[in-house]
């Protein structure tokens, strides 16, 4: 299996190890596989009997063909062990009727990003060996809250790797900020920026594209790589979620082999839902991919109109991991739908004018698979409260956006197929807003909300968040978005 850029007509020639090491293609595009491997009913039947690590190794081995199955199994077994994923890796929990929550947040940072970022550092370490790389990798991350902490936790104290995370100083929750600022590890650094997530993400992309920066790093024995979902090593493990969820539906008797199901994903950067699309292309019987957005509903508008326009108001919401106006992984969908030439033109228009429109035939293909809905702040809070009151299920703010979208989809279509709804974070990561929604009153503070929510709902604070207020703050630096390059150079001395 070889990989190419979404923006290039050149033949695929990069191995999986090369693209995981590099992160972004030389032309600014994202790496995609030259073909999509198939998934047979027989393989699905076999995986129904497997543990999550075995399912993950089997799926990844179809894409990362320069890694041996034994290497992948060892890495998946270590990544998804019971000590890190105390509540299990990607368990399905029924909310009601045919609504099934895929809980992706039982890992070491209580967010779904752990599912990819516990395995990705292991893949990168092997990639350095496989490609003969002698320099140290500098991982640069832009985060809207969860990716940063999950990447820090995944890469801390990994040999031949340093990691630096940028986040919008006013664009993450208090809990998320504390998780990052109290991070430990000899090879980690955290820096806030004055701006929003898109500013942070654009800043990282500009640093990647800066030839002088690359030379300066090379002279010191470093090279750039990424842990965001623009990196194929971060996106590929997400495909496993949906294969595993279908196996669990089969095991639970919720459907029979070959029966279709729907998937609903709360998303800003489009990586997680694109992974579900890849699973569908492999042969998993996903009928509809329901894209759930918050008040920054740029994806909802695109899926309705075919026009992607980032020239709009930006909102800070209670679901900050979705506060995004540049959905990077949408580029991969455009490539598979419209081809590299049109994708390059769309991305050029987005960079120059902040807007592009796809042709009617392209949009028709996208609508065959995707539909979009959104929930504003009022609707999100209402969904948290009603889901808890009616069904006893405590959802975080992002999961509530997805539940609302699933409700809207069923009300509009009457579709009775099972819906796998991604639950992307523990409710305790956003305890302040969840407590307010459930209790109808505010807690004394964001941190006090953790204990208040636990007492109110008789649920347990997950281990990654327990005692957070008492941890030592190690990172306090804040810079303008124009000073990110200087901050990187300062970190490396």
Buried (B, 14 or more C-beta within 10 A) or exposed (E): BBBBBBBBEEEBEBBBBBBBBBBBBEBBBBBBBEEBBEBEEEBBEBBBEBBBBBBBBBBBBBBBBBBEEEBBBBBBBEBBEEEBBEBEBBBBEBBEEBBBBBBBBBBBBBBBBBBBBBBBBBBBBBBBEBBEBEEBBBBBBBBBBBBBBBBBBBBBEBEBBBBBBBBBBEBBBBBBBBBBBBBEBEBBBBBBBBBBBBBBBBBBBBBBBBEEBBEBBEEEEBBBBBBBBBBBBBBBBBBBBBBBBBBBBBEEEBBEEEBBBBBBBBBBBBBBBBBBBBBBBBBBBBBBBBBBBBBBBBBBBBBBEBEBBBEEEBBEBBBBBBBBBBBBBBBBBBBBBBEBEBBBBBBEBBEEEBBBBBEEEBBEBBEEBBBBBBBBBEBBBBBBBBBBEEBEBBBBBBBBBBBBBBBBBBEEEEBEBBBBBBBBBBBBBBBBBBBBBBBEEBBEEBBBBBBBBBEBBEBEBBEBBBEBBEEEEBBEEEBEBEBBBEBBBEBBE
